[in-house]
Amino acid sequence: MQPLQIQNSLTRKKEIFKALNSPHVGMYVCGPTVYSNVHLGNVRTFLSFDIIYRYLEFIGYQVRYVRNITDVGHLVGDADEGEDKIGKMARLQKLEPMEIVQKYTNDFHDVMRVFNILPPSIEPTATGHIIEQISAIEKILDNGYGYEVNGNVYFSVRKFSEDYSYGELSGRKIDELMSNSRALDGQSEKRDPIDFALWKKADETHLMRWPSPWGVGFPGWHLECSVMSTKYLGDRFDIHGGGMDLKFPHHECEIAQNVAANKTENPITYWIHGNMLTVNGRKMAKSEGNGFTPDELITGNHKLLERGYTPMTVRFFMMMGHYASTLDFSNDALIAAEKGLSKLTNAIEALERLEGTPETNPSVDVSALSQRCYDAMNDDFNTPILIATLFEGVKWINSAADGRFNLGTEQITDLKTLYSGFMKDVLGLESEGSESSNRGVEGSDDIASNLLDLLVELRSDAKENKDYAGADRIRNTLSDMGISIQDGKEGSSWSHE
C-alpha cells in the first residue's frame, strides 16, 4: 500500500504524511464567522475536512480535530478598521451580539448535521479565549514584534521579517505588499501599512469589548486562530486547513503570530486549502445572483434550480470533485451525481441480498479493488478516483444479482466490508431511504414507491403468464418516467435511470 501523501500548500509539494506524535494527529480548521446563515462554500470546505478527518481515523490515527467559532473580531471587509460583522448584524436586528452568535451557530450546526458532517473534537469560541489572546499579545510585544499606539496593538511585519520569513504560505514578498498597500495617511497609527491589528481600541459604539492592559477593546481577527490552535494542539501540530480565500492574509498572519509569540519555527507541518464553488462557470456570489443556501438546494426554491436534491446527493456531488479543485454547480452535474449515487446505493442493497457459493469467482479480485480504494485516498484524499473505483465493483455486484455469474461467500463478505467502510465511514454517505434512490420521480414518497413496487410485481406476473406485450408495456412506461427495471435471480427491482 502506498503511504498517505498530502499536497502541502506551504511547500507546494505533495509530501508523505508523517504525524508528529503518531498515532495521534492534531488538525485545526478555521470555522465560520457566525453573523449570517451558512452558505454552500462553507459547506464544501467543512465537508472536505470531514472527509480528511474520517479517513485519518479510518486508517488508524487518533485525531484531535479543532474547528473554531469566530464570534468577535472579524471586521467588515476583513480589514483592521470598521465595524465587527457580528456587532453590525446585532445593531441592524436590534439584538444583543450573543443572540446573533447563538442564532447563527445553531444554524451552522443544523446544516452540518443535514449533510452528515461530523462535529469536531473541540469547538472553541473566540470570546471564550480573550484571556489567552491578551497573553499571546503580551508575548509578541515582549519578543519585540508588536507595538502599541493609543490603545491599539499592531504586529510589525517588517520587524518580524528581519528574523523570520513572512509570506512563505501565500508566496507574497514584503516589497510587493508595500507596493500594493495604500500610503499611510495622517489618520493611521500604523508604522507600516502592511502591519495588522492584534488588539483594537473599542469606541463607545462598539458593542463587543473587554478590558486589557491597553484599555477596553477587542482582539484582531487573525489572533484567535493562533491562540486556540496552539492551546489545544500545542506549539507544533500536524494539519491546518481552511478555504483557499483564507491563505492571505488570515493564515499568513497566523503563522507569523505563532512564531512571534512562541518562537517555534514551522509550527504547522501541513497546510491544506479547499477550493471554491462556481455556478455554471461563474463565481458563486450574492452580486451574481447565483448563490445557493443549503435549504434552497434541497427544496429547489431557487431560480437557477430545476428542482431540489437530497442532502446525500449534494454531498456525493461535492466529493466528485477533488477538494483542491474548483467545483462547478449545474443542474446537469447534480442530476448526474444523483444517478451515480442511486447506482451505488442500489448495488449495495443488491449486495445485501446476495447469497454466495462455496467457490470463489477467479475473475473477481476484491483485495485488489480494496487496494485501489486505499491508493486513491492515500493520494491526497482523491475522492473522485475513489468513487470511480467503487463503481468498478458495482459491475460485479450487478452481474451476480442478474445471475450472469456467481460470487463466493467470502467475496460477498469482503465486498460488504469494503463498501460499508468506504461509502459509510469514509465518504459519510448515509441511507436516505426510498427518497434517495428514487428522487427522479416527481413527488416521490412512500405511496409512489409502493405503486412502483406494484407495477414491477404486475410485470413479473405478466411474464409468468406469457403476456410479454403487457410486460413490455409496463417496462416502457416506467422507462419513459426515468425508471429502469433490473431482473435477477431473486426477482425484479426498479431504480432511477
C-alpha positions as CSV (number, residue, x, y, z in Angstrom):
1,M,0.0,0.0,0.0
2,Q,1.3,3.4,-0.9
3,P,1.7,5.8,2.0
4,L,-0.7,8.7,2.6
5,Q,0.5,11.8,0.7
6,I,-0.8,15.3,1.2
7,Q,-0.5,18.3,-1.1
8,N,1.2,20.8,1.3
9,S,0.2,24.4,0.5
10,L,3.3,25.6,2.4
11,T,5.9,23.8,0.3
12,R,3.7,23.5,-2.8
13,K,4.6,19.8,-3.0
14,K,2.9,16.5,-2.4
15,E,4.5,15.1,0.7
16,I,4.3,11.8,2.6
17,F,2.3,12.3,5.8
18,K,4.3,11.8,8.9
19,A,2.5,12.6,12.2
20,L,4.5,14.4,14.8
21,N,3.3,12.1,17.5
22,S,1.8,9.0,15.8
23,P,-0.8,7.6,16.1
24,H,-2.1,11.0,17.4
25,V,-2.8,13.7,14.9
26,G,-3.7,17.4,15.6
27,M,-5.8,19.1,13.0
28,Y,-7.2,22.7,13.1
29,V,-9.7,24.1,10.6
30,C,-10.9,27.7,10.6
31,G,-14.6,27.7,11.4
32,P,-17.4,30.1,10.5
33,T,-17.9,33.7,11.5
34,V,-21.4,33.4,12.9
35,Y,-23.2,36.5,11.7
36,S,-25.3,35.1,8.9
37,N,-26.6,31.8,7.5
38,V,-24.0,29.3,6.4
39,H,-23.5,29.2,2.6
40,L,-22.6,26.4,0.2
41,G,-18.9,27.5,0.0
42,N,-18.7,26.9,3.8
43,V,-20.4,23.5,3.4
44,R,-17.9,22.4,0.8
45,T,-14.9,23.5,2.9
46,F,-16.2,21.7,6.0
47,L,-17.2,18.6,4.1
48,S,-13.7,18.4,2.6
49,F,-12.1,18.4,6.0
50,D,-14.8,16.0,7.3
51,I,-13.6,13.5,4.7
52,I,-10.0,14.1,5.7
53,Y,-10.9,13.6,9.4
54,R,-12.9,10.5,8.6
55,Y,-10.1,8.9,6.5
56,L,-7.4,9.6,9.1
57,E,-9.5,7.9,11.7
58,F,-10.4,5.1,9.3
59,I,-6.7,4.2,8.8
60,G,-6.0,4.1,12.5
61,Y,-5.0,7.6,13.5
62,Q,-6.4,9.2,16.7
63,V,-7.3,12.7,15.5
64,R,-7.9,15.7,17.8
65,Y,-9.9,17.9,15.4
66,V,-10.3,21.5,16.5
67,R,-12.7,23.8,14.5
68,N,-13.4,27.2,15.9
69,I,-16.4,29.6,16.0
70,T,-15.5,33.2,15.2
71,D,-17.8,35.3,17.4
72,V,-15.8,38.5,17.7
73,G,-13.0,40.5,15.9
74,H,-13.8,39.8,12.3
75,L,-14.4,43.2,10.8
76,V,-16.4,44.0,7.8
77,G,-14.2,43.7,4.7
78,D,-11.7,41.6,6.6
79,A,-9.9,44.8,7.4
80,D,-8.3,46.3,10.6
81,E,-10.7,49.3,10.5
82,G,-14.5,49.4,10.6
83,E,-17.3,47.5,12.3
84,D,-17.4,44.0,13.7
85,K,-19.5,41.7,11.4
86,I,-21.4,40.4,14.4
87,G,-21.8,43.8,16.0
88,K,-23.1,45.2,12.8
89,M,-25.7,42.4,12.4
90,A,-26.7,42.9,16.1
91,R,-27.3,46.6,15.5
92,L,-29.3,46.0,12.4
93,Q,-31.5,43.4,14.0
94,K,-31.6,45.3,17.3
95,L,-30.4,42.2,19.2
96,E,-27.6,41.5,21.6
97,P,-24.4,40.3,19.8
98,M,-24.6,37.0,21.6
99,E,-28.1,36.5,20.3
100,I,-26.7,36.8,16.8
101,V,-23.9,34.4,17.7
102,Q,-26.3,31.8,19.1
103,K,-28.8,32.1,16.2
104,Y,-26.2,31.5,13.5
105,T,-24.2,29.0,15.5
106,N,-27.4,26.9,15.7
107,D,-27.9,27.3,12.0
108,F,-24.4,26.2,11.3
109,H,-24.7,23.1,13.4
110,D,-28.1,22.3,11.8
111,V,-26.6,22.4,8.3
112,M,-23.6,20.3,9.4
113,R,-26.0,17.6,10.6
114,V,-28.1,17.7,7.4
115,F,-25.0,16.9,5.4
116,N,-23.7,14.4,7.9
117,I,-20.6,16.4,8.7
118,L,-19.1,15.1,11.9
119,P,-18.6,17.5,14.8
120,P,-15.0,18.3,15.7
121,S,-13.3,17.1,18.9
122,I,-13.2,20.6,20.2
123,E,-15.2,23.7,19.0
124,P,-13.8,26.7,20.9
125,T,-15.0,30.3,20.5
126,A,-13.0,33.5,20.2
127,T,-14.9,35.1,23.0
128,G,-14.2,32.2,25.3
129,H,-10.4,32.8,24.9
130,I,-10.0,36.5,25.4
131,I,-7.5,36.0,28.3
132,E,-5.4,33.7,26.2
133,Q,-5.4,36.2,23.3
134,I,-4.3,39.0,25.6
135,S,-1.5,36.7,26.9
136,A,-0.3,36.0,23.4
137,I,-0.2,39.7,22.5
138,E,1.9,40.3,25.6
139,K,4.4,37.6,24.4
140,I,4.5,39.2,21.0
141,L,5.2,42.6,22.5
142,D,7.9,41.1,24.9
143,N,9.6,39.4,21.9
144,G,9.8,42.7,20.1
145,Y,7.3,42.0,17.2
146,G,4.5,44.3,18.1
147,Y,3.8,47.9,19.3
148,E,1.0,49.8,21.0
149,V,-0.4,53.1,19.9
150,N,-3.3,54.8,21.8
151,G,-4.8,51.6,23.0
152,N,-4.3,49.7,19.7
153,V,-1.7,47.0,19.3
154,Y,-0.2,46.1,15.9
155,F,2.0,43.4,14.6
156,S,5.2,44.7,13.0
157,V,5.6,42.6,9.8
158,R,8.9,44.3,8.8
159,K,10.5,43.7,12.2
160,F,9.3,40.0,12.1
161,S,10.8,39.7,8.6
162,E,14.2,40.6,9.9
163,D,14.3,37.4,11.9
164,Y,11.9,35.1,10.2
165,S,10.3,34.6,6.8
166,Y,6.9,36.3,6.2
167,G,4.9,35.3,3.1
168,E,6.0,31.7,2.6
169,L,2.5,30.3,2.6
170,S,1.0,32.8,0.1
171,G,4.2,33.5,-1.8
172,R,4.0,37.2,-1.2
173,K,7.0,39.3,-0.6
174,I,7.4,42.4,1.7
175,D,8.3,44.7,-1.2
176,E,5.3,43.5,-3.2
177,L,3.0,44.0,-0.2
178,M,4.4,47.6,0.2
179,S,3.8,48.5,-3.4
180,N,0.2,47.1,-3.3
181,S,-0.6,48.8,0.0
182,R,-2.2,52.3,0.3
183,A,0.1,55.0,1.5
184,L,-0.2,55.9,5.2
185,D,-2.4,58.9,5.7
186,G,-2.4,61.3,8.6
187,Q,-5.1,59.3,10.3
188,S,-3.3,55.9,10.5
189,E,-1.5,54.9,13.6
190,K,0.3,52.0,12.0
191,R,4.0,52.4,11.5
192,D,3.7,50.4,8.2
193,P,0.7,49.9,6.0
194,I,1.4,46.1,5.9
195,D,1.1,45.8,9.8
196,F,-2.0,44.2,11.1
197,A,-4.0,44.6,14.3
198,L,-3.6,42.3,17.3
199,W,-5.9,44.4,19.6
200,K,-8.2,47.3,18.7
201,K,-9.5,50.0,21.0
202,A,-13.2,50.0,21.2
203,D,-15.1,53.3,20.9
204,E,-18.4,53.9,22.6
205,T,-20.4,52.5,19.6
206,H,-18.6,49.1,19.6
207,L,-20.9,46.5,21.2
208,M,-18.2,43.9,21.9
209,R,-15.5,45.0,24.3
210,W,-13.2,43.7,27.0
211,P,-10.7,45.2,29.5
212,S,-7.0,44.7,28.6
213,P,-3.6,46.2,29.6
214,W,-4.0,48.6,26.7
215,G,-7.6,49.7,27.6
216,V,-11.0,48.5,26.7
217,G,-11.1,46.8,23.3
218,F,-11.3,43.6,21.3
219,P,-8.9,41.2,19.6
220,G,-7.9,41.1,16.0
221,W,-9.4,38.5,13.7
222,H,-6.2,36.6,13.0
223,L,-5.2,36.2,16.6
224,E,-8.0,33.9,17.8
225,C,-6.9,31.0,15.5
226,S,-3.3,31.3,16.5
227,V,-4.3,31.1,20.2
228,M,-6.9,28.4,20.0
229,S,-5.0,26.1,17.7
230,T,-1.8,26.2,19.9
231,K,-3.8,26.0,23.2
232,Y,-5.4,22.7,22.2
233,L,-2.8,21.2,19.8
234,G,0.5,22.6,21.1
235,D,3.1,25.0,19.6
236,R,3.6,22.5,16.8
237,F,0.9,20.4,15.3
238,D,0.2,18.4,12.1
239,I,-2.5,19.9,9.9
240,H,-4.1,23.3,9.5
241,G,-6.9,23.8,7.0
242,G,-9.4,26.2,5.6
243,G,-10.7,27.7,2.4
244,M,-8.3,29.0,-0.2
245,D,-9.6,32.5,0.4
246,L,-8.0,32.4,3.9
247,K,-4.5,31.8,2.7
248,F,-3.7,35.5,2.8
249,P,-3.9,37.4,5.0
250,H,-5.5,35.2,7.6
251,H,-3.3,32.1,7.6
252,E,-0.2,34.0,6.8
253,C,-0.8,36.2,9.8
254,E,-1.5,33.1,11.9
255,I,1.9,31.7,11.1
256,A,3.7,35.0,12.0
257,Q,1.8,35.3,15.3
258,N,2.6,31.7,16.3
259,V,6.3,32.1,15.6
260,A,6.4,35.6,17.2
261,A,4.7,34.5,20.4
262,N,6.2,31.1,20.9
263,K,9.5,31.3,18.8
264,T,8.6,28.0,17.3
265,E,9.6,27.9,13.6
266,N,7.5,25.8,11.2
267,P,4.6,25.5,13.8
268,I,2.3,23.6,11.4
269,T,3.7,20.8,9.2
270,Y,0.9,20.5,6.6
271,W,-1.3,23.3,5.3
272,I,-4.4,22.2,3.3
273,H,-6.7,24.5,1.4
274,G,-10.0,23.7,-0.2
275,N,-11.1,25.4,-3.4
276,M,-14.2,27.4,-4.2
277,L,-17.5,26.7,-5.9
278,T,-18.7,28.2,-9.2
279,V,-22.2,28.1,-10.7
280,N,-22.4,27.4,-14.5
281,G,-18.8,28.5,-14.8
282,R,-19.2,31.8,-12.8
283,K,-18.0,32.6,-9.3
284,M,-20.7,31.9,-6.7
285,A,-21.6,35.3,-5.2
286,K,-24.6,37.3,-4.0
287,S,-23.8,40.0,-6.5
288,E,-24.1,37.4,-9.3
289,G,-27.4,36.3,-8.0
290,N,-26.2,32.7,-8.2
291,G,-25.6,31.9,-4.5
292,F,-27.5,29.0,-3.1
293,T,-28.3,28.4,0.6
294,P,-28.3,24.7,1.6
295,D,-32.1,24.9,2.1
296,E,-32.6,26.3,-1.4
297,L,-30.6,23.5,-2.9
298,I,-32.6,20.8,-1.0
299,T,-36.0,22.4,-1.7
300,G,-35.2,23.6,-5.2
301,N,-36.6,27.0,-4.3
302,H,-34.1,29.0,-6.5
303,K,-34.4,30.4,-10.0
304,L,-31.3,28.5,-11.2
305,L,-32.5,25.1,-10.0
306,E,-34.9,22.9,-11.9
307,R,-35.8,21.0,-8.7
308,G,-34.4,20.1,-5.3
309,Y,-31.8,17.5,-4.4
310,T,-31.3,15.4,-1.3
311,P,-28.5,16.2,1.2
312,M,-26.7,13.0,0.3
313,T,-26.9,13.8,-3.4
314,V,-25.3,17.2,-2.7
315,R,-22.6,15.5,-0.5
316,F,-21.9,13.0,-3.2
317,F,-21.7,15.7,-5.9
318,M,-19.2,17.7,-3.8
319,M,-17.0,14.6,-3.5
320,M,-17.0,14.0,-7.2
321,G,-14.5,16.9,-7.4
322,H,-11.1,16.9,-5.7
323,Y,-11.1,19.3,-2.6
324,A,-8.4,21.4,-4.1
325,S,-10.1,21.9,-7.5
326,T,-12.8,24.3,-8.4
327,L,-16.2,22.7,-8.4
328,D,-19.0,23.9,-10.8
329,F,-22.6,23.6,-9.8
330,S,-25.2,23.0,-12.5
331,N,-28.4,21.1,-12.8
332,D,-26.8,18.6,-15.2
333,A,-24.0,17.9,-12.7
334,L,-26.4,17.5,-9.8
335,I,-28.6,15.1,-11.8
336,A,-25.5,13.1,-12.8
337,A,-24.5,12.9,-9.2
338,E,-28.0,11.8,-8.2
339,K,-27.9,9.0,-10.8
340,G,-24.4,7.9,-9.8
341,L,-25.4,7.8,-6.1
342,S,-28.5,5.8,-6.9
343,K,-26.5,3.2,-8.8
344,L,-24.1,2.8,-5.9
345,T,-26.9,2.6,-3.4
346,N,-28.9,0.1,-5.4
347,A,-25.8,-2.1,-5.9
348,I,-25.1,-2.1,-2.1
349,E,-28.8,-3.0,-1.5
350,A,-28.4,-5.9,-4.0
351,L,-25.2,-6.9,-2.4
352,E,-27.0,-7.4,0.9
353,R,-29.5,-9.8,-0.8
354,L,-26.8,-11.9,-2.5
355,E,-26.2,-15.5,-1.4
356,G,-22.7,-16.7,-2.2
357,T,-21.3,-20.0,-3.4
358,P,-18.6,-22.0,-1.6
359,E,-16.3,-21.5,-4.6
360,T,-14.8,-18.1,-5.2
361,N,-15.0,-16.4,-8.6
362,P,-11.5,-16.3,-10.0
363,S,-12.3,-13.2,-12.2
364,V,-13.2,-11.1,-9.1
365,D,-10.3,-9.8,-7.0
366,V,-11.8,-7.9,-4.1
367,S,-8.4,-7.4,-2.4
368,A,-7.0,-5.6,-5.5
369,L,-10.2,-3.4,-5.6
370,S,-9.8,-2.6,-1.9
371,Q,-6.1,-1.7,-2.5
372,R,-7.0,0.7,-5.3
373,C,-9.6,2.4,-2.9
374,Y,-6.9,3.0,-0.3
375,D,-4.5,4.1,-3.0
376,A,-7.0,6.7,-4.2
377,M,-7.5,8.2,-0.7
378,N,-3.7,8.0,0.0
379,D,-3.2,10.2,-3.0
380,D,-4.1,13.4,-1.3
381,F,-7.6,12.2,-0.4
382,N,-8.7,11.8,-4.0
383,T,-12.4,11.1,-3.6
384,P,-13.2,11.3,-7.4
385,I,-10.8,8.3,-8.0
386,L,-12.2,6.5,-5.0
387,I,-15.7,6.9,-6.4
388,A,-14.7,5.7,-9.8
389,T,-13.0,2.7,-8.2
390,L,-16.1,1.8,-6.2
391,F,-18.1,1.8,-9.5
392,E,-15.8,-1.0,-10.8
393,G,-17.1,-3.3,-8.1
394,V,-20.7,-2.3,-8.9
395,K,-20.3,-4.2,-12.2
396,W,-19.5,-7.4,-10.3
397,I,-22.4,-7.0,-7.9
398,N,-24.9,-6.3,-10.7
399,S,-23.7,-9.2,-12.7
400,A,-24.1,-11.5,-9.7
401,A,-27.6,-10.0,-8.9
402,D,-28.6,-10.6,-12.6
403,G,-27.4,-14.2,-12.4
404,R,-24.7,-13.8,-15.0
405,F,-22.1,-15.2,-12.7
406,N,-21.6,-16.2,-9.1
407,L,-19.7,-14.7,-6.2
408,G,-18.2,-16.7,-3.4
409,T,-19.5,-16.3,0.1
410,E,-16.1,-14.9,1.2
411,Q,-16.1,-12.5,-1.7
412,I,-19.5,-11.2,-0.8
413,T,-18.4,-10.7,2.8
414,D,-15.3,-8.8,1.6
415,L,-17.3,-6.6,-0.7
416,K,-19.8,-5.8,2.1
417,T,-16.8,-4.7,4.3
418,L,-15.3,-2.7,1.5
419,Y,-18.5,-0.8,0.6
420,S,-19.5,-0.2,4.2
421,G,-16.1,1.1,5.1
422,F,-15.6,3.5,2.1
423,M,-19.2,4.5,1.5
424,K,-20.3,5.0,5.1
425,D,-17.2,5.5,7.2
426,V,-15.0,7.5,4.8
427,L,-17.4,9.2,2.4
428,G,-20.1,9.6,5.1
429,L,-23.0,8.7,2.8
430,E,-25.9,7.6,4.9
431,S,-29.1,6.0,3.6
432,E,-32.0,8.3,2.8
433,G,-34.5,5.5,2.1
434,S,-36.6,5.4,-1.0
435,E,-36.4,9.2,-1.4
436,S,-32.7,9.0,-2.1
437,S,-32.8,6.2,-4.6
438,N,-36.0,7.3,-6.3
439,R,-35.5,11.1,-6.3
440,G,-36.0,11.3,-10.0
441,V,-39.7,10.5,-9.7
442,E,-41.7,13.7,-9.3
443,G,-43.1,13.9,-5.8
444,S,-41.5,10.6,-4.9
445,D,-42.8,9.4,-1.5
446,D,-43.9,6.2,0.2
447,I,-47.1,6.0,-1.9
448,A,-45.2,6.4,-5.2
449,S,-42.6,3.9,-4.1
450,N,-45.3,1.3,-3.3
451,L,-47.0,1.9,-6.6
452,L,-43.7,1.3,-8.5
453,D,-43.2,-1.9,-6.5
454,L,-46.7,-3.0,-7.5
455,L,-46.1,-2.2,-11.2
456,V,-42.9,-4.3,-11.1
457,E,-44.8,-7.1,-9.5
458,L,-47.5,-6.9,-12.2
459,R,-44.9,-7.0,-14.9
460,S,-43.4,-10.2,-13.3
461,D,-46.9,-11.7,-13.2
462,A,-47.4,-10.8,-16.9
463,K,-44.2,-12.5,-17.9
464,E,-45.1,-15.6,-15.9
465,N,-48.4,-15.7,-17.8
466,K,-46.5,-15.2,-21.1
467,D,-48.2,-11.8,-21.6
468,Y,-44.9,-10.4,-23.0
469,A,-46.7,-7.4,-24.7
470,G,-48.1,-6.4,-21.3
471,A,-44.8,-6.8,-19.6
472,D,-43.0,-4.7,-22.2
473,R,-45.7,-2.0,-21.9
474,I,-45.1,-1.7,-18.2
475,R,-41.3,-1.6,-18.7
476,N,-41.5,1.0,-21.5
477,T,-43.9,3.2,-19.5
478,L,-41.6,3.1,-16.5
479,S,-38.6,3.8,-18.8
480,D,-40.4,7.0,-20.1
481,M,-40.7,8.1,-16.4
482,G,-36.9,7.6,-15.9
483,I,-37.3,4.3,-14.1
484,S,-35.4,1.1,-15.1
485,I,-36.1,-2.5,-14.1
486,Q,-33.4,-4.9,-13.2
487,D,-34.2,-8.7,-13.5
488,G,-32.2,-11.0,-11.3
489,K,-32.2,-14.5,-9.8
490,E,-34.0,-13.2,-6.8
491,G,-36.7,-11.3,-8.7
492,S,-37.1,-7.9,-10.3
493,S,-36.4,-4.4,-8.8
494,W,-36.6,-0.8,-10.0
495,S,-34.3,2.2,-9.8
496,H,-33.9,5.7,-11.2
497,E,-32.1,5.6,-14.5
